[in-house]
Amino acid sequence: MSLLTVSGLTVRSGGTTLVDDISFTVAQGDRVGLIGESGSGKSLTALAVTGLLPPGLTATGEVRLDGVDMIGGTERQRTAVRGPVAAIVFQEPLTALNPLMRAGRQIAEPLRRVRGLRGPVLREAVHGALREVLLDDTDRIARSYPHQLSGGQRQRVAIAMALACRPRLLIADEPTTALDVTVQAEILDLLDRLATAHGTALVFITHDLPVAARVIRDTHVMRGGRIVESGPISSLIAGPAHPYTRTLVDSARRFDAALERTARD
Ligand SMILES: Nc1ncnc2c1ncn2[C@@H]1O[C@H](COP(=O)(O)OP(=O)(O)OP(=O)(O)O)[C@@H](O)[C@H]1O
């Protein structure tokens, strides 16, 4: 059985279809990309998968996460799989972090709630989680409020929180878009390393093909709420079939060529 099965997922707002009949599966340890331009329905897909669609939007079709029906099931069933089974990292870490709570307490919360840790064991687990995302000054970071941290540090804290319960699936929704380029590369390496170390399946959402190529193997290209092409990312880059995938590949190539020219000058 797949860890995640999405079958005929459609998301509507009133009469408008925002995600249109998409299907894909993710097995344990897979790394799957959802690539597409802004507004193509990637984030709504991630939210529908975790049962977190905003009010006013409705989902139909089938989403099964570790066997739980994320559309027809009860809120209680959906809540039970969030954290231990699937966690999300968002583009802007401030979305996930509580601005009024110190980073250490935010990481402690899921460790307490889901893994039942308390006292010195909990404290050590928080510091361990911070070290795992390569934040060394753990005392200071744990005591800091989100606004006292850099963007890269905040995203590391958000990743530590998401991974605290050792989810089997991590959904990373444009996790590096808000960061500058060097920090972007560090966060991608970190996600890559942690997913390998824990055997975590990864759904990686991005508009950026070269970024996706660094961390995923298979991908679905989304446009206008639909999946227009699927396959191993290497094959898509070598021989894109859909005209939209071709424009993504061409623009990545143009960007690469421009970088090379600049480096030569
Ligand atoms: N709460 C909402 N109510 C109505 N329409 C929405 C809502 N949220 C998103 N949409 C619309 O649904 C479409 C898909 O949005 P979605 O956020 O999934 O796109 P995306 O591919 O993730 O883009 P981005 O990378 O910009 O986040 C867009 O046209 C968006 O305007």
The ligand as a Gaussian input file, in Angstrom:
#p B3LYP/6-31G(d) Opt

LIG

0 1
 N       -8.654000      30.252000      -0.142000
 C       -8.790000      30.396000      -1.476000
 N       -9.949000      30.784000      -2.021000
 C      -10.106000      30.914000      -3.359000
 N       -9.112000      30.677000      -4.260000
 C       -7.932000      30.275000      -3.783000
 C       -7.689000      30.114000      -2.366000
 N       -6.411000      29.720000      -2.192000
 C       -5.872000      29.637000      -3.433000
 N       -6.766000      29.967000      -4.389000
 C       -6.553000      29.988000      -5.852000
 O       -6.297000      28.642000      -6.262000
 C       -5.315000      28.607000      -7.297000
 C       -4.210000      27.665000      -6.891000
 O       -3.537000      28.206000      -5.765000
 P       -2.266000      27.524000      -5.100000
 O       -1.896000      28.355000      -3.903000
 O       -2.480000      26.085000      -4.891000
 O       -1.162000      27.724000      -6.239000
 P        0.380000      27.422000      -6.191000
 O        0.682000      26.626000      -7.397000
 O        0.762000      26.833000      -4.881000
 O        1.022000      28.852000      -6.350000
 P        2.058000      29.630000      -5.421000
 O        3.375000      29.022000      -5.747000
 O        1.936000      31.046000      -5.850000
 O        1.614000      29.392000      -4.014000
 C       -4.880000      30.033000      -7.520000
 O       -5.575000      30.537000      -8.618000
 C       -5.293000      30.749000      -6.248000
 O       -5.589000      32.092000      -6.498000

